[in-house]
Amino acid sequence: MSAEEQDDPSISLDAQAEKIRSYCEIYDLKLVYIIEEAVHSGRNLDRPGIDALIKRLKAREADGVIVTGLDRLARSLGDLNTLTQEYFGENSKIGAKLVTVKYIYDNTREFKD
């Protein structure tokens, strides 16, 4: 999040956390924890928040991850692809679910005609 974005109350860390809580409430999902990175840039995957996320996914402490936007998880498509192939979806090593609230991307629901 840029310095300008940090000053915008609609996209502050608190606002993002509230969007995730609301999503979980609407879809009756159990929120296990929220990882916030107020200091670290999403420029790469070498971040304490990503390390904590991966550790918890590997330990099966959560079935998936909900983010407000994919850019909160990774800023580059290469990094996002790495995370997706390793941890998210049926063909990954972990098989965790990935949901983004901003664009209503949810790899956990079947598409029906």
Phi and psi in radians as a Rosetta constraint file:
Dihedral C 1 N 2 CA 2 C 2 CIRCULARHARMONIC -1.271 0.35
Dihedral N 2 CA 2 C 2 N 3 CIRCULARHARMONIC 2.929 0.35
Dihedral C 2 N 3 CA 3 C 3 CIRCULARHARMONIC -1.077 0.35
Dihedral N 3 CA 3 C 3 N 4 CIRCULARHARMONIC -0.668 0.35
Dihedral C 3 N 4 CA 4 C 4 CIRCULARHARMONIC -1.123 0.35
Dihedral N 4 CA 4 C 4 N 5 CIRCULARHARMONIC -0.722 0.35
Dihedral C 4 N 5 CA 5 C 5 CIRCULARHARMONIC -1.141 0.35
Dihedral N 5 CA 5 C 5 N 6 CIRCULARHARMONIC -0.597 0.35
Dihedral C 5 N 6 CA 6 C 6 CIRCULARHARMONIC -1.096 0.35
Dihedral N 6 CA 6 C 6 N 7 CIRCULARHARMONIC -0.491 0.35
Dihedral C 6 N 7 CA 7 C 7 CIRCULARHARMONIC -1.467 0.35
Dihedral N 7 CA 7 C 7 N 8 CIRCULARHARMONIC -0.222 0.35
Dihedral C 7 N 8 CA 8 C 8 CIRCULARHARMONIC -1.484 0.35
Dihedral N 8 CA 8 C 8 N 9 CIRCULARHARMONIC 1.973 0.35
Dihedral C 8 N 9 CA 9 C 9 CIRCULARHARMONIC -1.115 0.35
Dihedral N 9 CA 9 C 9 N 10 CIRCULARHARMONIC -0.369 0.35
Dihedral C 9 N 10 CA 10 C 10 CIRCULARHARMONIC -1.333 0.35
Dihedral N 10 CA 10 C 10 N 11 CIRCULARHARMONIC -0.305 0.35
Dihedral C 10 N 11 CA 11 C 11 CIRCULARHARMONIC -2.220 0.35
Dihedral N 11 CA 11 C 11 N 12 CIRCULARHARMONIC 0.342 0.35
Dihedral C 11 N 12 CA 12 C 12 CIRCULARHARMONIC -1.124 0.35
Dihedral N 12 CA 12 C 12 N 13 CIRCULARHARMONIC 2.909 0.35
Dihedral C 12 N 13 CA 13 C 13 CIRCULARHARMONIC -1.034 0.35
Dihedral N 13 CA 13 C 13 N 14 CIRCULARHARMONIC -0.677 0.35
Dihedral C 13 N 14 CA 14 C 14 CIRCULARHARMONIC -1.119 0.35
Dihedral N 14 CA 14 C 14 N 15 CIRCULARHARMONIC -0.721 0.35
Dihedral C 14 N 15 CA 15 C 15 CIRCULARHARMONIC -1.155 0.35
Dihedral N 15 CA 15 C 15 N 16 CIRCULARHARMONIC -0.689 0.35
Dihedral C 15 N 16 CA 16 C 16 CIRCULARHARMONIC -1.121 0.35
Dihedral N 16 CA 16 C 16 N 17 CIRCULARHARMONIC -0.753 0.35
Dihedral C 16 N 17 CA 17 C 17 CIRCULARHARMONIC -1.086 0.35
Dihedral N 17 CA 17 C 17 N 18 CIRCULARHARMONIC -0.695 0.35
Dihedral C 17 N 18 CA 18 C 18 CIRCULARHARMONIC -1.156 0.35
Dihedral N 18 CA 18 C 18 N 19 CIRCULARHARMONIC -0.652 0.35
Dihedral C 18 N 19 CA 19 C 19 CIRCULARHARMONIC -1.086 0.35
Dihedral N 19 CA 19 C 19 N 20 CIRCULARHARMONIC -0.712 0.35
Dihedral C 19 N 20 CA 20 C 20 CIRCULARHARMONIC -1.181 0.35
Dihedral N 20 CA 20 C 20 N 21 CIRCULARHARMONIC -0.761 0.35
Dihedral C 20 N 21 CA 21 C 21 CIRCULARHARMONIC -1.041 0.35
Dihedral N 21 CA 21 C 21 N 22 CIRCULARHARMONIC -0.766 0.35
Dihedral C 21 N 22 CA 22 C 22 CIRCULARHARMONIC -1.102 0.35
Dihedral N 22 CA 22 C 22 N 23 CIRCULARHARMONIC -0.753 0.35
Dihedral C 22 N 23 CA 23 C 23 CIRCULARHARMONIC -1.028 0.35
Dihedral N 23 CA 23 C 23 N 24 CIRCULARHARMONIC -0.794 0.35
Dihedral C 23 N 24 CA 24 C 24 CIRCULARHARMONIC -1.089 0.35
Dihedral N 24 CA 24 C 24 N 25 CIRCULARHARMONIC -0.697 0.35
Dihedral C 24 N 25 CA 25 C 25 CIRCULARHARMONIC -1.152 0.35
Dihedral N 25 CA 25 C 25 N 26 CIRCULARHARMONIC -0.779 0.35
Dihedral C 25 N 26 CA 26 C 26 CIRCULARHARMONIC -1.076 0.35
Dihedral N 26 CA 26 C 26 N 27 CIRCULARHARMONIC -0.746 0.35
Dihedral C 26 N 27 CA 27 C 27 CIRCULARHARMONIC -1.725 0.35
Dihedral N 27 CA 27 C 27 N 28 CIRCULARHARMONIC 0.208 0.35
Dihedral C 27 N 28 CA 28 C 28 CIRCULARHARMONIC 0.943 0.35
Dihedral N 28 CA 28 C 28 N 29 CIRCULARHARMONIC 0.879 0.35
Dihedral C 28 N 29 CA 29 C 29 CIRCULARHARMONIC -1.849 0.35
Dihedral N 29 CA 29 C 29 N 30 CIRCULARHARMONIC 2.510 0.35
Dihedral C 29 N 30 CA 30 C 30 CIRCULARHARMONIC -1.470 0.35
Dihedral N 30 CA 30 C 30 N 31 CIRCULARHARMONIC 2.084 0.35
Dihedral C 30 N 31 CA 31 C 31 CIRCULARHARMONIC -1.512 0.35
Dihedral N 31 CA 31 C 31 N 32 CIRCULARHARMONIC 2.027 0.35
Dihedral C 31 N 32 CA 32 C 32 CIRCULARHARMONIC -1.488 0.35
Dihedral N 32 CA 32 C 32 N 33 CIRCULARHARMONIC -0.769 0.35
Dihedral C 32 N 33 CA 33 C 33 CIRCULARHARMONIC -2.909 0.35
Dihedral N 33 CA 33 C 33 N 34 CIRCULARHARMONIC 2.854 0.35
Dihedral C 33 N 34 CA 34 C 34 CIRCULARHARMONIC -2.124 0.35
Dihedral N 34 CA 34 C 34 N 35 CIRCULARHARMONIC 2.276 0.35
Dihedral C 34 N 35 CA 35 C 35 CIRCULARHARMONIC -1.815 0.35
Dihedral N 35 CA 35 C 35 N 36 CIRCULARHARMONIC 2.140 0.35
Dihedral C 35 N 36 CA 36 C 36 CIRCULARHARMONIC -2.020 0.35
Dihedral N 36 CA 36 C 36 N 37 CIRCULARHARMONIC 2.416 0.35
Dihedral C 36 N 37 CA 37 C 37 CIRCULARHARMONIC -2.152 0.35
Dihedral N 37 CA 37 C 37 N 38 CIRCULARHARMONIC 1.597 0.35
Dihedral C 37 N 38 CA 38 C 38 CIRCULARHARMONIC -1.394 0.35
Dihedral N 38 CA 38 C 38 N 39 CIRCULARHARMONIC -0.400 0.35
Dihedral C 38 N 39 CA 39 C 39 CIRCULARHARMONIC -1.858 0.35
Dihedral N 39 CA 39 C 39 N 40 CIRCULARHARMONIC -0.531 0.35
Dihedral C 39 N 40 CA 40 C 40 CIRCULARHARMONIC -1.605 0.35
Dihedral N 40 CA 40 C 40 N 41 CIRCULARHARMONIC 2.471 0.35
Dihedral C 40 N 41 CA 41 C 41 CIRCULARHARMONIC -1.384 0.35
Dihedral N 41 CA 41 C 41 N 42 CIRCULARHARMONIC 2.643 0.35
Dihedral C 41 N 42 CA 42 C 42 CIRCULARHARMONIC -1.508 0.35
Dihedral N 42 CA 42 C 42 N 43 CIRCULARHARMONIC 0.299 0.35
Dihedral C 42 N 43 CA 43 C 43 CIRCULARHARMONIC -1.079 0.35
Dihedral N 43 CA 43 C 43 N 44 CIRCULARHARMONIC -0.525 0.35
Dihedral C 43 N 44 CA 44 C 44 CIRCULARHARMONIC -2.578 0.35
Dihedral N 44 CA 44 C 44 N 45 CIRCULARHARMONIC 3.122 0.35
Dihedral C 44 N 45 CA 45 C 45 CIRCULARHARMONIC -1.574 0.35
Dihedral N 45 CA 45 C 45 N 46 CIRCULARHARMONIC -0.002 0.35
Dihedral C 45 N 46 CA 46 C 46 CIRCULARHARMONIC -1.501 0.35
Dihedral N 46 CA 46 C 46 N 47 CIRCULARHARMONIC 1.329 0.35
Dihedral C 46 N 47 CA 47 C 47 CIRCULARHARMONIC -2.464 0.35
Dihedral N 47 CA 47 C 47 N 48 CIRCULARHARMONIC 2.549 0.35
Dihedral C 47 N 48 CA 48 C 48 CIRCULARHARMONIC -1.016 0.35
Dihedral N 48 CA 48 C 48 N 49 CIRCULARHARMONIC -0.657 0.35
Dihedral C 48 N 49 CA 49 C 49 CIRCULARHARMONIC -1.136 0.35
Dihedral N 49 CA 49 C 49 N 50 CIRCULARHARMONIC -0.726 0.35
Dihedral C 49 N 50 CA 50 C 50 CIRCULARHARMONIC -1.166 0.35
Dihedral N 50 CA 50 C 50 N 51 CIRCULARHARMONIC -0.714 0.35
Dihedral C 50 N 51 CA 51 C 51 CIRCULARHARMONIC -1.043 0.35
Dihedral N 51 CA 51 C 51 N 52 CIRCULARHARMONIC -0.778 0.35
Dihedral C 51 N 52 CA 52 C 52 CIRCULARHARMONIC -1.131 0.35
Dihedral N 52 CA 52 C 52 N 53 CIRCULARHARMONIC -0.715 0.35
Dihedral C 52 N 53 CA 53 C 53 CIRCULARHARMONIC -1.065 0.35
Dihedral N 53 CA 53 C 53 N 54 CIRCULARHARMONIC -0.875 0.35
Dihedral C 53 N 54 CA 54 C 54 CIRCULARHARMONIC -1.084 0.35
Dihedral N 54 CA 54 C 54 N 55 CIRCULARHARMONIC -0.746 0.35
Dihedral C 54 N 55 CA 55 C 55 CIRCULARHARMONIC -1.026 0.35
Dihedral N 55 CA 55 C 55 N 56 CIRCULARHARMONIC -0.760 0.35
Dihedral C 55 N 56 CA 56 C 56 CIRCULARHARMONIC -1.254 0.35
Dihedral N 56 CA 56 C 56 N 57 CIRCULARHARMONIC -0.626 0.35
Dihedral C 56 N 57 CA 57 C 57 CIRCULARHARMONIC -1.147 0.35
Dihedral N 57 CA 57 C 57 N 58 CIRCULARHARMONIC -0.771 0.35
Dihedral C 57 N 58 CA 58 C 58 CIRCULARHARMONIC -1.101 0.35
Dihedral N 58 CA 58 C 58 N 59 CIRCULARHARMONIC -0.604 0.35
Dihedral C 58 N 59 CA 59 C 59 CIRCULARHARMONIC -1.417 0.35
Dihedral N 59 CA 59 C 59 N 60 CIRCULARHARMONIC -0.027 0.35
Dihedral C 59 N 60 CA 60 C 60 CIRCULARHARMONIC 1.059 0.35
Dihedral N 60 CA 60 C 60 N 61 CIRCULARHARMONIC 0.585 0.35
Dihedral C 60 N 61 CA 61 C 61 CIRCULARHARMONIC -1.323 0.35
Dihedral N 61 CA 61 C 61 N 62 CIRCULARHARMONIC -0.277 0.35
Dihedral C 61 N 62 CA 62 C 62 CIRCULARHARMONIC -2.561 0.35
Dihedral N 62 CA 62 C 62 N 63 CIRCULARHARMONIC 2.662 0.35
Dihedral C 62 N 63 CA 63 C 63 CIRCULARHARMONIC -1.455 0.35
Dihedral N 63 CA 63 C 63 N 64 CIRCULARHARMONIC -0.326 0.35
Dihedral C 63 N 64 CA 64 C 64 CIRCULARHARMONIC -3.002 0.35
Dihedral N 64 CA 64 C 64 N 65 CIRCULARHARMONIC -3.004 0.35
Dihedral C 64 N 65 CA 65 C 65 CIRCULARHARMONIC -2.293 0.35
Dihedral N 65 CA 65 C 65 N 66 CIRCULARHARMONIC 2.386 0.35
Dihedral C 65 N 66 CA 66 C 66 CIRCULARHARMONIC -2.045 0.35
Dihedral N 66 CA 66 C 66 N 67 CIRCULARHARMONIC 2.184 0.35
Dihedral C 66 N 67 CA 67 C 67 CIRCULARHARMONIC -2.148 0.35
Dihedral N 67 CA 67 C 67 N 68 CIRCULARHARMONIC 2.721 0.35
Dihedral C 67 N 68 CA 68 C 68 CIRCULARHARMONIC -1.249 0.35
Dihedral N 68 CA 68 C 68 N 69 CIRCULARHARMONIC -0.568 0.35
Dihedral C 68 N 69 CA 69 C 69 CIRCULARHARMONIC -2.714 0.35
Dihedral N 69 CA 69 C 69 N 70 CIRCULARHARMONIC 2.670 0.35
Dihedral C 69 N 70 CA 70 C 70 CIRCULARHARMONIC -1.066 0.35
Dihedral N 70 CA 70 C 70 N 71 CIRCULARHARMONIC -0.473 0.35
Dihedral C 70 N 71 CA 71 C 71 CIRCULARHARMONIC -1.203 0.35
Dihedral N 71 CA 71 C 71 N 72 CIRCULARHARMONIC -0.255 0.35
Dihedral C 71 N 72 CA 72 C 72 CIRCULARHARMONIC -1.330 0.35
Dihedral N 72 CA 72 C 72 N 73 CIRCULARHARMONIC -0.413 0.35
Dihedral C 72 N 73 CA 73 C 73 CIRCULARHARMONIC -1.565 0.35
Dihedral N 73 CA 73 C 73 N 74 CIRCULARHARMONIC -0.850 0.35
Dihedral C 73 N 74 CA 74 C 74 CIRCULARHARMONIC -2.668 0.35
Dihedral N 74 CA 74 C 74 N 75 CIRCULARHARMONIC 2.475 0.35
Dihedral C 74 N 75 CA 75 C 75 CIRCULARHARMONIC -1.564 0.35
Dihedral N 75 CA 75 C 75 N 76 CIRCULARHARMONIC -0.479 0.35
Dihedral C 75 N 76 CA 76 C 76 CIRCULARHARMONIC -1.775 0.35
Dihedral N 76 CA 76 C 76 N 77 CIRCULARHARMONIC 2.565 0.35
Dihedral C 76 N 77 CA 77 C 77 CIRCULARHARMONIC -1.113 0.35
Dihedral N 77 CA 77 C 77 N 78 CIRCULARHARMONIC -0.582 0.35
Dihedral C 77 N 78 CA 78 C 78 CIRCULARHARMONIC -1.093 0.35
Dihedral N 78 CA 78 C 78 N 79 CIRCULARHARMONIC -0.793 0.35
Dihedral C 78 N 79 CA 79 C 79 CIRCULARHARMONIC -1.154 0.35
Dihedral N 79 CA 79 C 79 N 80 CIRCULARHARMONIC -0.710 0.35
Dihedral C 79 N 80 CA 80 C 80 CIRCULARHARMONIC -1.104 0.35
Dihedral N 80 CA 80 C 80 N 81 CIRCULARHARMONIC -0.714 0.35
Dihedral C 80 N 81 CA 81 C 81 CIRCULARHARMONIC -1.099 0.35
Dihedral N 81 CA 81 C 81 N 82 CIRCULARHARMONIC -0.737 0.35
Dihedral C 81 N 82 CA 82 C 82 CIRCULARHARMONIC -1.029 0.35
Dihedral N 82 CA 82 C 82 N 83 CIRCULARHARMONIC -0.856 0.35
Dihedral C 82 N 83 CA 83 C 83 CIRCULARHARMONIC -1.080 0.35
Dihedral N 83 CA 83 C 83 N 84 CIRCULARHARMONIC -0.760 0.35
Dihedral C 83 N 84 CA 84 C 84 CIRCULARHARMONIC -1.097 0.35
Dihedral N 84 CA 84 C 84 N 85 CIRCULARHARMONIC -0.821 0.35
Dihedral C 84 N 85 CA 85 C 85 CIRCULARHARMONIC -1.154 0.35
Dihedral N 85 CA 85 C 85 N 86 CIRCULARHARMONIC -0.615 0.35
Dihedral C 85 N 86 CA 86 C 86 CIRCULARHARMONIC -1.401 0.35
Dihedral N 86 CA 86 C 86 N 87 CIRCULARHARMONIC -0.672 0.35
Dihedral C 86 N 87 CA 87 C 87 CIRCULARHARMONIC -2.176 0.35
Dihedral N 87 CA 87 C 87 N 88 CIRCULARHARMONIC -0.451 0.35
Dihedral C 87 N 88 CA 88 C 88 CIRCULARHARMONIC -1.991 0.35
Dihedral N 88 CA 88 C 88 N 89 CIRCULARHARMONIC 2.398 0.35
Dihedral C 88 N 89 CA 89 C 89 CIRCULARHARMONIC 1.710 0.35
Dihedral N 89 CA 89 C 89 N 90 CIRCULARHARMONIC 2.880 0.35
Dihedral C 89 N 90 CA 90 C 90 CIRCULARHARMONIC -1.102 0.35
Dihedral N 90 CA 90 C 90 N 91 CIRCULARHARMONIC -0.546 0.35
Dihedral C 90 N 91 CA 91 C 91 CIRCULARHARMONIC -1.597 0.35
Dihedral N 91 CA 91 C 91 N 92 CIRCULARHARMONIC 0.065 0.35
Dihedral C 91 N 92 CA 92 C 92 CIRCULARHARMONIC -1.512 0.35
Dihedral N 92 CA 92 C 92 N 93 CIRCULARHARMONIC 2.979 0.35
Dihedral C 92 N 93 CA 93 C 93 CIRCULARHARMONIC -1.179 0.35
Dihedral N 93 CA 93 C 93 N 94 CIRCULARHARMONIC -0.595 0.35
Dihedral C 93 N 94 CA 94 C 94 CIRCULARHARMONIC -1.713 0.35
Dihedral N 94 CA 94 C 94 N 95 CIRCULARHARMONIC -0.688 0.35
Dihedral C 94 N 95 CA 95 C 95 CIRCULARHARMONIC 1.378 0.35
Dihedral N 95 CA 95 C 95 N 96 CIRCULARHARMONIC 0.429 0.35
Dihedral C 95 N 96 CA 96 C 96 CIRCULARHARMONIC -1.282 0.35
Dihedral N 96 CA 96 C 96 N 97 CIRCULARHARMONIC 2.746 0.35
Dihedral C 96 N 97 CA 97 C 97 CIRCULARHARMONIC -1.546 0.35
Dihedral N 97 CA 97 C 97 N 98 CIRCULARHARMONIC 2.604 0.35
Dihedral C 97 N 98 CA 98 C 98 CIRCULARHARMONIC -2.272 0.35
Dihedral N 98 CA 98 C 98 N 99 CIRCULARHARMONIC 2.178 0.35
Dihedral C 98 N 99 CA 99 C 99 CIRCULARHARMONIC -2.262 0.35
Dihedral N 99 CA 99 C 99 N 100 CIRCULARHARMONIC 2.343 0.35
Dihedral C 99 N 100 CA 100 C 100 CIRCULARHARMONIC -2.056 0.35
Dihedral N 100 CA 100 C 100 N 101 CIRCULARHARMONIC 2.272 0.35
Dihedral C 100 N 101 CA 101 C 101 CIRCULARHARMONIC -1.313 0.35
Dihedral N 101 CA 101 C 101 N 102 CIRCULARHARMONIC -0.661 0.35
Dihedral C 101 N 102 CA 102 C 102 CIRCULARHARMONIC -1.052 0.35
Dihedral N 102 CA 102 C 102 N 103 CIRCULARHARMONIC -0.798 0.35
Dihedral C 102 N 103 CA 103 C 103 CIRCULARHARMONIC -1.918 0.35
Dihedral N 103 CA 103 C 103 N 104 CIRCULARHARMONIC 0.173 0.35
Dihedral C 103 N 104 CA 104 C 104 CIRCULARHARMONIC 0.858 0.35
Dihedral N 104 CA 104 C 104 N 105 CIRCULARHARMONIC 0.850 0.35
Dihedral C 104 N 105 CA 105 C 105 CIRCULARHARMONIC -1.603 0.35
Dihedral N 105 CA 105 C 105 N 106 CIRCULARHARMONIC 2.245 0.35
Dihedral C 105 N 106 CA 106 C 106 CIRCULARHARMONIC -2.553 0.35
Dihedral N 106 CA 106 C 106 N 107 CIRCULARHARMONIC 1.858 0.35
Dihedral C 106 N 107 CA 107 C 107 CIRCULARHARMONIC -1.467 0.35
Dihedral N 107 CA 107 C 107 N 108 CIRCULARHARMONIC 0.250 0.35
Dihedral C 107 N 108 CA 108 C 108 CIRCULARHARMONIC -1.784 0.35
Dihedral N 108 CA 108 C 108 N 109 CIRCULARHARMONIC -0.206 0.35
Dihedral C 108 N 109 CA 109 C 109 CIRCULARHARMONIC -1.889 0.35
Dihedral N 109 CA 109 C 109 N 110 CIRCULARHARMONIC 2.477 0.35
Dihedral C 109 N 110 CA 110 C 110 CIRCULARHARMONIC -1.336 0.35
Dihedral N 110 CA 110 C 110 N 111 CIRCULARHARMONIC 2.497 0.35
Dihedral C 110 N 111 CA 111 C 111 CIRCULARHARMONIC -1.445 0.35
Dihedral N 111 CA 111 C 111 N 112 CIRCULARHARMONIC 2.299 0.35
Dihedral C 111 N 112 CA 112 C 112 CIRCULARHARMONIC -2.202 0.35
Dihedral N 112 CA 112 C 112 N 113 CIRCULARHARMONIC 2.433 0.35
